[in-house]
Amino acid sequence: MRKILVFNRLGIGDVVVTTPLAQLIKENFDAKVGFVVAAKSADILKNHDYIDDVFPYTKRMKREVISQIKAKCYNEAIIVDERFSSSLLAWKSGAKLLNVGKEMSVGIKRIFIRKQHELRASEDFGSYIKLLSPTIQYKGILPKVGNMDETRAEYVKDWLNKIFAMSKHLVLIVPRSAADNKNWPRESFAELNRYLNQRGVVPAYIGSSADKEYIDQIGGKKYNAAGELSLRELPVIAKKAAFAVSVCTGPLHIIGTANIPILAIYGQGEPKRWAPASAIVVQSKLPCVPCLRLDCSQPKGQTCMDEILPSRLVDIIETNKLLQ
């Protein structure tokens, strides 16, 4: 049996869209599949149908991770994140490198970048299957996170019953990214809330416990579910939703695995590469978009996210009859 490691120590969304590669490996080879990911991404791969082992990585845990990999006898590695440091980590773990990542960070700059940015990320990452066999084709497999814990099934059922007792439809909203320039103004969310309230909908706002106060400050009637659901529970919840609204952040990609309509609000990002297949992209029309910058030179109130009016989302909801 082959034992194949997949390295992607980037963000949560990057890891989600790498999961089709695990399915391709399992469907075509007698193999165990392990994922080496940043510690923040590890839980989303727990109880996964196609991933046998997950190795959470932090710099402090480097030696421990190497020992864990050696103990599991993984002997082949695919470096999806294309980082030189991941290649080095795989080599120290005793795995044969099926490709060598060379990307390195020098201050705020990156050098030796390979990424095929013209491709959808899931297609790009899925194409690494050709390292195992050049005849296997990536076939548009939907990304998948791990299954939720069975002990939480009753909690999730009660959560859904509570929402449907107060709202005509379930509408999920993910309002906050860790990057401020990806966030839509709270006033815009408040205006969207008022529209939804008029249609008998009390939207459920999703986030971590740290987002609770931020969500409380958004006007309009809503249900603040910050901290109430794990990331692996989001697809289960999402399958009961009429649609979702999300800024560009990890939960966007997790909800995307449920294959429901998502109004994906993009500013400086590149939706052609990153937006889930079921997303209806709402992006700024400013000439500088997309810029892919982590900062912004536009004055406050005139950024690419400020330029997106709530009326655009309302028009999409009405045109696509998402509340019928």
Secondary structure, DSSP 8 states (H G I E B T S, - for coil): -EEEEEE--S-HHHHHTTHHHHHHHHHHSSEEEEEEEEGGGGGGGTT-TT-SEEEEE-GGGHHHHHHHHHHHT--EEEETT-BHHHHHHHHHTT-EESS---BEEETTEEES----TTS-HHHHHHGGGGGT-TT--------------GGGHHHHHHHHHHHHHH-SS-EEEE---SSGGG---HHHHHHHHHHHHHTT---EE---GGGHHHHHTS-SS-EE-TTTS-GGGHHHHHTT-SEEEEESSHHHHHHHTT---EEEEESSS-HHHHS-TTEEEEE---TT-----SS--S-TT-STTTTS-HHHHHHHHHHTTTT-
